[in-house]
């Protein structure tokens, strides 16, 4: 019975994502629709895409990664990252594709879409890391007070965090060390991108064409970045945690523990398809939103980044408030997610569709680097709690 129910849920996610892309977008959002129909379409895409498709697929990822990591010996965060980073990559790549199509006919609009690609890709890293900083900060607070604390003060709906001593399965020190190393690698990769854009990517005559300095992640740098990201993911692919005892995982995870590995991957692939079409719909809705409101494209891209990383934020939140030893997976998953997202930026750079203006370039990368430092500091505190 649960088999039919689970397949029905995932099929529903895919079906809704297809409806958003080929019905809502094609017939309400685009074409000669009146402005109020376009606003209605945007609301439908956001409510259904985030409220149901992204949340539902994030739950599938959460339920399957612990089982898969035991079978494949890959890190739970590594497996988690590829599922949750998919929307970020799709939004960035789709914006880049549209940008390249317009490069010869409408250069300014093409640049604006390329800015959406960049600000979506790197802006999502800010949200992921800062949300993880908050989750681990609240966990450390629970450890220090030796009692349960709410994830969000005065808001019970956000769940509560228990001290580590009350967790059914504690995260390991090796997991914390691995998370710190992955975050250090992410910091270096981010700095490499920022420095490369400043040193090698300034676009000639950008002030006349765009009204300010413009920087591009050029093809050779994109290739190097792609290789570095793949190498980093390969190095940190292994799990640093023992197998999870079946008796201490939820019913849905016990269900997947008794299913064939091929079936689990099938569910994850279907979830990825749902994410793909929902994210593509969101790209188109964000462009229409910019035209309707005249909000700068870089702001639109940063907002799209929040949409893209919603799945990762939900998974990290659930792993944090669930006292099953999944905090380690959550932290590694955030860092891995952002490396996968940076891999997406490398792909977009190879395609030739990633730009940032000088102010946005400085602000985005400075915030990312600062956020990485804060998360490393919070992980170190959590590691100290484990060592006691």
N, C-alpha and C positions, 0 to 999 in steps of 0.2 A: 504493500500500500504506500509506504513512504517512497519507494522507488518511483511509482507513478507520480506522486506528489512532487518530488524533487525535480523530475524531468519536466513536469508541467510548469513549475516555477521558472526554470531556466528557459524553457521554450517561450514563456510569457515575456521574459526580459528581451529575448531576441525579437519577438513579434512586435513589442512596443517600440523598440529601437528602429525597426524597419518602417513602422507607421510614421514615426517622427521624421525619418529621412525622406521617404518617398511620398508621403501624403501631406504632412504638415508643412514641410519645407517647400516641396514642389508646388503645392496648390494654395497655400496661405501666405508663406513668407516671401516667396519670390514672385516674379511676374508683375502684373499690374494691380496687385491687391491694394486696397485702401490702407491707410496708415493704421487704423484701429484693428484691422485684420492682422497686420504684421505684428502689432503689439500683442494681440491674442496668441499668435503663433509662438512668439518668443516666450510668453508666460507658460504655454503648454510644454514647450521644449524644456524649459528650466524645471518646471514642477515634476514632469514625468521623468525626465532624464536624470536629475539629481535625486529627487525624492523616491524614485522607485528603481530605475535601472541601475544607477551607480550604487545605491545602497544595497540592492539585492545581490549584485555581482560581487561586491566587496564581502558580503557574508559568505558566498560560495568560496571565494579565495581564502577567507579565514578558516572555513571548515575543512578545506582540503590540504592546505600547505603543511600542517603538522603531520598528516599521514604520509604525504609524498616525501617529506624530508627524511622520515624514517626509512622509507623504501629506497630512495635514491642516494642517501647520505649527502644530499646537498643542503645548504643552509636554508632554514625556513624563510628567513628574510630575503634570500636570493630568489627563491621561487615566488614569494609574495611580491617582490619588486616588479617582476616582469608582467604580472597581471595588473597591478595598480598603476604602473607608469605608462601603460598603454594609452590612456586618454591624453596625457601630456604630449606624448610623441605624435599621436594622430592629429591633435589640434595644431601643433607646430608644423608638421609635414604638410597638412592640408592647406594651411595659410601660405606656406612656401610654394606649393604647387600653383595656387591661384595667383600668387605674386609673379611667378615666372611666366605665366600665361599672359600677364598684362605688361610685362617688361618693355615690350616694343610699342605698345599703343598708349599706355597711361603710366608713365614712369613714377609719378608722384604717388599714385594709388598703389602701384606695385611695391614701392618702398614702405608705404604705410602697412601693407599686409605682411611684408617681411619683418617689420617692427613687431607686429602682432606675434609672428612666429617666434622671435627672440624673447620678447617679454613674457609670452606664455610659457616658454620652455624654462627660462631662468626664474621667472616670477613664481612659478609653482614650487621651485626649490625653497624659496623663502617661506611659503606657507607650511610646507612639510616640516621643515626644520624647526620653525618657531612653535608649531603645534606640538612637536615631539619634546621640545624644551619644556613646554608647559606641563605635559603629561608626566615627564620624569621629575620635574620640580615638585609636582603634587605627590608623587610616589615617595620622594625623599622627605617631604613634609610628613607624610603618614608614618614613615620610618622613625623620624625624629620625635614625633608626638606619641608614637607607639599606640595609635588608635586610627580608626577609619576616618578619612577626610573626603569631602565631596570633590569631584573633579572640578566643578565650577562652584565657587562659594555661593551659598543660599539657593542653588538650583539642584534639586534632587534628581531631576530627569537626566542629568548628565552622568549619573552613576557615582560610585564611591571607590576609593582605593584603600586596600588593606595594607598594613605593615608587611614587609617581606617575611617576617617570622610566621605569619598566618597563611602564607601562600601554600597551596597544595604541593606544588613543585617549584622550587626556587630557581631563578636564572643562575648561570654559572659565572665565575670570574673570567673564564676563558671567553665566554660570550661578550662580556663587557670589554675585554681587551680587543677582541675582534671588531666590535663596534667602533672603538676609538681609532683603530687602524684604518677602517673603511672611511670614517669621517675625515681622517687626516689625508687619505688619498683623494677624497672628494674636494677638500680644501685646496690641495695642490692643483687638481684638474681645473677648478674654478679660477684660481689665480692665473693658470696658464692661458685660459680663454681670454680673460680680461687683458692681460699683458699683450697677448698676440693681436687682439683687436686694436689696441692703442698703437703698437709698434708697426704693424704691417697692414692694417685694414682701413686706414682713413680713405674715404672716397673723395676723389678730385672733384672740385667745383660743387661740392655738396652744399655750401652756403647759398650759392645762386639757385640751385635746383630745389633744395629742401628748406632753406631758411636757417640752417645751422650746420655744425659739424656732424658728420655721419660716419660711422665705423662699421665695417663688414668683417665677418669671420670668413677669411678667404679659403679657397679650395685646398692648398697645401696644408694649412693649419687644420682644416676639417679632417683631412686624411690622418694626420698625426694624432689628432684628438680621438678619432674613431679607434685607432689601434690602441691607444692608451686606455680608453674605456673598456674595450674588450679584454685587454690584458688584466686590468684591475678586477673586472668581474670574474675572470677565470681564476685569478689568484685567491679570491675570497669566496669561492663557490662552496667550499666544504662546510659541513655543519660542525659547530663547536659544542653541541649539546647531546647528551645521551637520548636514547629513544624514549618517547613519552609512554607511560604506563596506560594501557587501554582503559583500565577502570577509572581513571581520573580525567577522562576527556568527555565532552558533551555527547549527547545522543547522536547528533548529526555527524560528529567526527567518528564515533564508533561505527556508524553506518558506512562511512567511507572507508574505514579500516577493514571492513569485510567485503569491499568491492574490489574488482580487478583494477590494476593500475591504468589500463587502457580506458576504462570507464571514467576514472577520475580525470584523466587528461581530456577526455571528450567533454566533460562538464566545463572544464576550464577553458577549452577552445570556444565552446558556445558562449561562455561568459565574455570572452574576448571579442567575439563577433558583436555581441550586444553593446559592449563598450565602444567599439569602432564606429558603429552607425550613430549611436547617441552623441559621441564626441564630434563627429562630422556635422551633425545637425547643429550642434552648439557653435561650431566655427561660423557657420553661415548666419546663425542668429546674432552672434556678436558683431559681425560686419554690418548687418542691417541695423542693429542697435546703435552703432556709431553714426550711421547715416541719419537716423531719426533724431538723435540727441546732440549730434555734433561734438561728442566727447572725443578727445584725442585718441588715436589708435594705440598709443603706448599704454594708456590707461585701460582701454578695452582689452588689450593683450594680457595685462596683469590680472584683470578680472577673470579672463578666460583661464589663466593659470590656476586660479582658485577652483574653478570648475574641474579642471583636469586632474588636480591632486586630491579631489574630494574622496575618491575611493581609498587612497592611502591613509588619509586622515581618519576615516571611519575605522579602518582596520587597526591602526595604531591605538585609537581610542578604545576599541573593544578589547584589544590585547592588554591594555593597561588596567582597565577596570575588572578584568577577569583574572582572578588569582590562581592561574594554572601554570605559572612559569613561562608565560609567553612574552613577558616584557623584553627579554633578550631578542626574540624574533622581531618584535616591534621596532626596536632601535636599529638593529642591523637592516631591517627592511626599509626604514626611512633613508638611510645612507645609500643602500643599494638602489632604491627607487630613484634617487637624485642622480646617481651615476648612470642609470639607464636613461633618464631624461637627458642628461648631458650627451649620451650616445645619440639620442634623437637630434640634439642640436648639431652634432657632427654630421649626421646624415643630411640635415637641412643645409648646412654649410657646403657640403659636397654638391648639393643641388644648386647652390648659389643664391639662396633665398633667406639670409639672416642678416639683419642690420639693427643697429642701435644708435640713437643720438647721444651726444657726449654726456648730457646730464643724466639721462636714464641709464647709460652704461655705468657711470660712476656709482650712482645710487644703488642700482640692483646688485652689483657685485660687492660693494662694501657691506650691504646688509646681509648678503649670503655668507660672506666670510665671518662677519660678527656673529651671525646665528650659529654657524658651525662651531665657533669657539665656545659659545654658551652651552651648546649641547654636549660638547666634550667635557666641560666642567661639571655638568649635571650627571653625566655618566660616571665620572670619576667619584662623585659623592655616592652614587648608588653602588659602585664597586666597593667603596670603603664599608658600606653597610653589610655587604656580603662577607667581607673579610673578618668582621667582628665575631 
